[in-house]
């Protein structure tokens, strides 16, 4: 968390109780927020576990009349009073806040009296159903952040694969805090931390964003501890993201990596590698052999390429470095035998 300048990490009270998790140090607890339902019982449980930061989760129905919405919000008061009496920091999360049509109901304007009265540390505006698009997200949050009496946080969910794009729009709108998760894990998941960090660093040239030189390994480590295998094709941090096979593709990468790579692999702790298979071309195999300290003339490389492609098709997957070396050695032996044969024939013809 310190390495990537993360503000806090959220944990669910339900998950803590279900998995019987206990934290050994108070220092770590200080960097955690406990997410609870809108009940006094859950708040007291979080207090017993040692949490000083509480996120109260609630949803409101944007389809009901405004008086009913006001009644729902007023029912929060007893819960907010309980948190205040416990000397805990209050983070109020309206999970579906962005679903409200701002021309009819300004949710921030309605909540402002409670923000001042109960000293709410941060207002978390969510899109729990993932219904927003980047433009709508920007417009609504731009309005809300200018009106709120406390810092605003955005939490976009990934039901329709828009969490990262919406999160970047939230940052553009002036939101100070956004919710992310390593690789976007969760149900339905939020924006992927590594995607937001690298996008902010590259798209906006923001040098204040922490560098991610080991972010691939760090994320994989966290996922492994959570019992999750990192997919090789995962954007930014997957091990296969910087793998190239297609002939024209590889030729372009060799000449100018920026043609196909938005970021450099070493920026996230990975490395570029060539996959040799049925789609490979002469440039691919020549470059791969060079990486293995081997060399062939363009004509010989083309001949070897036919054998490599044939092998890849038969086994229905790319050839390994070991297989490529074996094919190379067999190819060199055949060239040597051919040269000997030509030499013998030459001697016979001379005689």
N, C-alpha and C positions, 0 to 999 in steps of 0.2 A: 504494500500500500504506500509506504514511504517512497519507494523507488519510482513509482509512477504518479506521485503527487495526488493520490486518491484521498478524498475528504473523509468519508466514512464508509463502512460496509454494513449492509443490512442483513439481519437474520430474522427468520420467522419464529415467533413464539411456538406455533404449532409444531414446526420441525424440530425445535430444540427439545420440546417435551417428548415428541415421538421417538427421537434418537438418543434421548438422555444425555445431551451434550453439556459439558461443564467447562468453564474457562478458568484456567489456573491463575492468571495474573490480572490485577485490576487495570494495569496499563493497557492491556489489549481490549478490555471491556470499554475503556474510554473511547476507543475508535470504532465502536459498534453501536448501531441503532437497532432496537428491537421493534419489529413490526407486529402490532397487535390489532385486534378487532376493536370496534367502538363499544367496549364494555369495561366497566370498572374492575371486574374480576380479572381480566387479562392484564390490566395495568398493574394490579397488585402482584400478580405472578411475576411480571417483568421486573418489578421493584425487588422482589425477593431474590431474583437471580442476579441482582447487582447492576442492572442497566440504568444509566442516568439519562439516556437519550431514547425517547419513545416516538415511534411513528404510528399515529392513529389512522387506520385505514377506514375509509367510508366511501360509499357510492351514492349518488343521488339520481333520481329519475328525471331526465330532461323533458319527459312528455307530460308530467303532471303540472297543474296550475302553480303559479308562483307562490300563493299562500301556503300550499302544501310543502313546497321546497323550503320555505322559511321555517315551517314547523319542524321539518327534518333537521335543519341546521341548528335550531334552538335546542333540540334534544341532545346536541353535543355538549351543552354547557356543563352538565353534571360530570361528564367524562373529563372535560378540560379542567374543571375544578379539582378533580381527583389528582390529575397529573401535577397541577400546580402545588397542591398540598404535599406531594411527594418530592418537591424540589427537583423535578425532572425536566429536561429540555423537551419542548413540544414541537413535533413536526407533523403538520396536518396534511394528510394525503387525500385528495378528492380523485379517486381512481379514474373516473370518467369525465373529468372537468371539461375536456376539450370537445365533448359531444354537445355541450350547450350552445345554442345559437346566440352569439353575443348581441345581436340586434334585439333579442327578446329578454335574455337573462344574462346579466354580467355577474358571473359567479364570484369574481374577486371583489367586486363592489359590495356584494351581500356579505362576504366573509370578513371584510375589513374591521367591523366593530369587534369581532372575536379576536382578530389578530392583535389589536391594541390591548384589549382587556386582559387576555391570558398570556400575553408575551410569546406568541407563537414564533418559534425560531425561524421556521421556513415553511412556505406553502408549496406543497408538491402537487402539481397539476398533471394528471395522467391521461393516457389514451389506452386504457386497459383492453379495449376491444380492437385496437389497431385500425380504426376506421379513417384516420386522418391521412392526408397527403402532405408533402413538404410545403406547399404553398399555403394551405389552410392552417397548418401548424405555425408557420411563420407569422401569418396575419394575426391569429388569435393571441399567440404568446407575446408578440410585439405590443399588443394592447395591454395584456395582463401585467407584464413586467413594468410598464410605465405607471400603472395604477396601484400596484400592491405596496403595502406599507412594510413588507418584509421581503427578503430574498425569495425568488421563485426557483423551484426545481422542476425539471421535466422528466417524466417517465413514459417513454413510448414503447408499446409492445409490438411483437413481431408476427402477429396473426397473418398478415399479408405481405411479409417480407419488406416492410417499409421502415422498420425501427431505426436503422442507421441513418437513412436519408432524413427522416423526421427529426432525429436528434441533432443532426448538423444544422437543420433549419432552426431548431430551437436556440442553438448557440448563436446563429446569425441574428436571431431576434433579440438577443441581449440577455437570455437566460444565463444565470451564473453557474448553475449546477445541473448536471444531467445524469440519469441513471444508466449504467452500463453493466455488463457481465462478461467475464472471460468467455470468448467464443459465442456470446449471446445465449448461453445456456439458460434453461428454465422453461416453464410452460405458461404462456406461449413464448417466453423469452423476451429480452430487451435488446437494445443495441449492443453489438460486440465491442468491447473495450478497445481491442487492438485496431479495429476498423475506424473508430471515431478518432483515436489518437493520431493514427497515421494520416487520415484524411485532413484533420485540422493542421497537421504539420506541413503537409504538401500542398493542399489546395489553397490554404491561406498564408503559406510561408510563415507560420507562427513558430518562431524559434523558442518561445516559452514552453511549448509542449515538450514534455520529457522525451528524450530519445528512446528508441525501442531496440537497442542493439542486441538484447537478449530476450526480447518479448516472446519469441516463438517458443524457446525453451521454458520460460517462466510460465506461459499459459499451458503448455503441455504438462508441466509438473503439477499445476493446480488441478487440471482436468483428471490426470491420473489418480490423484489423491481422492477425487470425487467419484472414481470408478468409471470415468468416461474416456473412451479412446478418441484421440484427436484425428479426424478424417484427414487424409493426405491432401485433399483438394480444398481444405478450408482456406478461405481468402486470408491473405496476409501471413498466416502462421503455419499453414499446411506444408508438409515437406515436399509435396509435388507441385506446389504453386510455381516454382521456378524451374520446372522440368520442361524441356523442349524436344520435340521429336520431328515434326514436319520439316521437310527439306528446305523449302523457301523460308519458312518461319525461322529455322536455325540460322540460315544464311543471313537473315536480317538481324537477328540477335547478336551474332558475331560481329557484324559491321557496326551496329548501333543498338545497344540494349534498350534504349528509351523507346524504340519502336513498339516493343511488346511488354515492357515492364514499367509500371507506373512508379514503382519504388525499387531501390537497389536491394538485392537479397541480403547483403551484409548489414543493412539497416535494421533488420529484424533478427539477425543472428542465423540466417540460412545461407545457402550457397546455390548458385546456378549449376544445373547439371543437364547433360544431354542424354536423352533416352534414344537408344538405337533400336529401331524396329522396322515394320513394313512401310512406314511413311517417311523414313529417313532418306536423305539425299547424300550426294558426294561431299558437300560441305560439312554435313553432320559427322560423317564417319571420319573424315580427315581431321576435324577438330577433336573428336573423341580419341582418336589414335594419338594425337599430339599430347593430350592430357595423360595418356598412358605411356608417354615416352616412346612411342612407336611412330613410324612414318612409312608412307607409300607415295608413289607418283600418282598423279590424277588418273591415269589409265588403269593402274593396278587397283586404286581405290574403287573405281567404278566396277571392276570385276569382283572385288571382295564384297561390294555392296549387294550384288545379286545374290551371293551366297548368304549374306546376313538377312536379307529380306525373305529368302526362301525359308531359312531357319525360323524366323519370327512368325511367318504364316503357319508353318507346321505346328509350332508349339502354342500358337494363338496368344502370344505375349512377347514383349520386347526381349532382346537378348541381354544377358548380364555382361558385366565387364570380363568375367572369367570366360564366358562363351566367346566373346569377341576376340580375346587373346588367343583362344584355341583356334578359331577360324583364321585368324591372322597367321599363326604359326603354320597351319596346314597350307594356307595360300602361299606363304614364303617357300615352303618345302616344294610345292608344285612348281613354282617359278624356278627354283634351283634345279630340280630334276629336268625341267624343260630346257634349261640352259645347257645342262650336261648332255642331254640328248642331241641338241643342236650342235654342240662342240664335237661329239663323236661323229655325227653325220658329215660335218665339215671336214674332219680328218680323212674319212673314208673317200669322200669325193675328190680330195686333193691327191690321194694315192692313186 
